[in-house]
Amino acid sequence: MRLKSQVWVLAYVRRCHVEGVFAVIRRRGADEAGAIFIKVNRLDDTADVYGPAPQSAFDDEYPLDRAFSPAMKTMPASDAEAEAYLARQIRFDPDLWIIETEDRAGRHFLDRVVR
């Protein structure tokens, strides 16, 4: 059974705060199963964006609730490019979540990032 998006997001924001990183829910999506995007603002007009990993990243050998992959071809990207990407994703799926963190080092605290 998959963890609800709302529960995962709240736990992720809490984890960021425990690590001393500011995190905020910028866009609230569907509580049950909304896609989640993480924007890491590097505070220098650049950002990293992580989104749901493709289904091919999941296998029976290593079951996971959620996995993420870099959403932009070049990271860090300019903040304007990151915002344009997120705007396109919202038009495609209005039920998605956006969490934004601020960390100069670009730490994301995601358990699994698929490249």
Backbone hydrogen bonds in HBPLUS format (Angstrom, degrees):
<---DONOR---> <-ACCEPTOR-->    atom                        ^
c    i                          cat <-CA-CA->   ^        H-A-AA   ^      H-
h    n   atom  resd res      DA  || num        DHA   H-A  angle D-A-AA Bond
n    s   type  num  typ     dist DA aas  dist angle  dist       angle   num
A0008-TRP N   A0004-LYS O   3.05 MM   4  6.35 166.3  2.07 158.2 162.1     1
A0005-SER N   A0032-GLU O   3.26 MM  27  5.58 156.0  2.32 108.1 114.8     2
A0009-VAL N   A0005-SER O   2.86 MM   4  6.03 168.1  1.88 160.3 163.2     3
A0006-GLN N   A0031-ASP O   3.15 MM  25  4.86 167.8  2.17 139.3 137.4     4
A0010-LEU N   A0006-GLN O   3.04 MM   4  6.22 167.5  2.06 150.5 153.7     5
A0011-ALA N   A0007-VAL O   3.04 MM   4  6.22 158.3  2.09 148.9 154.9     6
A0012-TYR N   A0008-TRP O   2.88 MM   4  6.10 153.9  1.94 150.5 158.4     7
A0013-VAL N   A0009-VAL O   2.92 MM   4  6.17 165.2  1.95 158.9 161.6     8
A0014-ARG N   A0010-LEU O   3.08 MM   4  6.21 158.1  2.13 141.6 148.0     9
A0015-ARG N   A0011-ALA O   2.91 MM   4  6.15 153.7  1.98 145.5 152.8    10
A0016-CYS N   A0012-TYR O   2.99 MM   4  6.32 158.8  2.04 152.9 157.7    11
A0017-HIS N   A0013-VAL O   3.04 MM   4  6.34 160.7  2.08 150.0 155.0    12
A0018-VAL N   A0014-ARG O   2.92 MM   4  6.20 154.2  1.98 151.4 158.7    13
A0019-GLU N   A0015-ARG O   3.04 MM   4  6.32 145.7  2.16 145.0 154.1    14
A0019-GLU N   A0016-CYS O   3.09 MM   3  5.10 121.3  2.45  94.4 109.2    15
A0021-VAL N   A0016-CYS O   2.88 MM   5  5.10 164.7  1.90 149.8 144.8    16
A0020-GLY N   A0017-HIS O   2.98 MM   3  4.96 155.8  2.04 101.8 109.1    17
A0102-GLU N   A0022-PHE O   3.07 MM  80  5.59 143.1  2.22 152.3 155.0    18
A0024-VAL N   A0100-GLU O   2.93 MM  76  5.50 151.5  2.01 149.2 158.4    19
A0100-GLU N   A0024-VAL O   2.93 MM  76  5.50 162.3  1.97 162.5 165.2    20
A0026-ARG N   A0098-ILE O   2.78 MM  72  5.39 140.1  1.93 148.9 161.1    21
A0027-ARG N   A0098-ILE O   3.21 MM  71  4.90 154.7  2.28 136.2 135.7    22
A0098-ILE N   A0027-ARG O   3.08 MM  71  4.90 154.9  2.15 129.2 131.7    23
A0030-ALA N   A0095-ASP O   2.89 MM  65  5.07 154.0  1.96 133.1 131.6    24
A0034-GLY N   A0030-ALA O   3.20 MM   4  4.51 148.0  2.31 132.2 127.4    25
A0097-TRP N   A0035-ALA O   2.68 MM  62  6.05 161.7  1.71 163.3 169.9    26
A0037-PHE N   A0097-TRP O   2.96 MM  60  6.05 149.9  2.05 136.9 146.1    27
A0099-ILE N   A0037-PHE O   2.95 MM  62  6.35 162.6  1.98 162.7 168.3    28
A0038-ILE N   A0050-TYR O   2.85 MM  12  5.09 160.4  1.89 148.0 154.6    29
A0050-TYR N   A0038-ILE O   2.82 MM  12  5.09 160.8  1.86 149.8 156.5    30
A0039-LYS N   A0099-ILE O   2.81 MM  60  6.18 168.0  1.83 163.7 167.8    31
A0101-THR N   A0039-LYS O   2.82 MM  62  6.26 160.0  1.86 163.0 169.4    32
A0040-VAL N   A0048-ASP O   2.76 MM   8  5.02 163.4  1.78 148.5 154.3    33
A0048-ASP N   A0040-VAL O   2.98 MM   8  5.02 152.7  2.06 132.7 140.6    34
A0041-ASN N   A0101-THR O   2.79 MM  60  5.91 162.1  1.82 156.1 153.0    35
A0103-ASP N   A0041-ASN O   2.94 MM  62  6.25 154.3  2.00 153.2 161.6    36
A0042-ARG N   A0046-THR O   3.03 MM   4  5.67 164.7  2.05 146.7 150.2    37
A0079-ASP N   A0045-ASP O   2.98 MM  34  5.22 150.5  2.07 128.4 123.8    38
A0047-ALA N   A0077-ALA O   2.79 MM  30  5.47 150.6  1.88 150.8 160.2    39
A0077-ALA N   A0047-ALA O   2.89 MM  30  5.47 164.1  1.92 160.0 154.6    40
A0071-ALA N   A0049-VAL O   2.79 MM  22  5.46 173.9  1.80 149.7 147.7    41
A0051-GLY N   A0069-SER O   2.99 MM  18  5.64 161.5  2.02 162.6 162.2    42
A0069-SER N   A0051-GLY O   2.88 MM  18  5.64 151.5  1.96 153.1 162.2    43
A0053-ALA N   A0067-ALA O   2.95 MM  14  5.41 161.5  1.98 132.4 128.2    44
A0057-ALA N   A0054-PRO O   2.92 MM   3  5.70 166.4  1.94 124.9 129.6    45
A0058-PHE N   A0055-GLN O   3.11 MM   3  5.67 167.3  2.12 118.0 122.1    46
A0068-PHE N   A0112-ARG O   3.02 MM  44  6.31 169.2  2.03 154.6 158.1    47
A0114-VAL N   A0068-PHE O   2.60 MM  46  5.98 158.7  1.64 163.0 166.4    48
A0082-ALA N   A0078-SER O   3.01 MM   4  6.36 158.2  2.06 154.1 160.4    49
A0083-GLU N   A0079-ASP O   2.93 MM   4  6.18 159.7  1.98 150.6 155.8    50
A0084-ALA N   A0080-ALA O   2.95 MM   4  6.13 154.9  2.01 145.0 152.1    51
A0085-TYR N   A0081-GLU O   2.95 MM   4  6.14 155.9  2.01 146.4 152.7    52
A0086-LEU N   A0082-ALA O   3.01 MM   4  6.29 163.4  2.04 150.3 154.3    53
A0087-ALA N   A0083-GLU O   2.93 MM   4  6.13 153.1  2.00 146.5 154.1    54
A0088-ARG N   A0084-ALA O   3.06 MM   4  6.32 152.5  2.14 146.0 152.6    55
A0089-GLN N   A0085-TYR O   3.04 MM   4  6.38 153.6  2.11 148.8 156.4    56
A0090-ILE N   A0086-LEU O   2.96 MM   4  6.23 149.6  2.05 147.2 155.1    57
A0091-ARG N   A0087-ALA O   3.12 MM   4  6.42 155.4  2.18 145.4 151.2    58
A0092-PHE N   A0088-ARG O   3.08 MM   4  6.35 145.1  2.21 141.9 151.6    59
A0093-ASP N   A0089-GLN O   2.79 MM   4  5.97 156.0  1.84 150.9 157.6    60
A0096-LEU N   A0093-ASP O   3.39 MM   3  6.05 150.7  2.49 127.2 125.4    61
A0106-GLY N   A0103-ASP O   2.99 MM   3  5.28 154.8  2.06 109.9 118.0    62
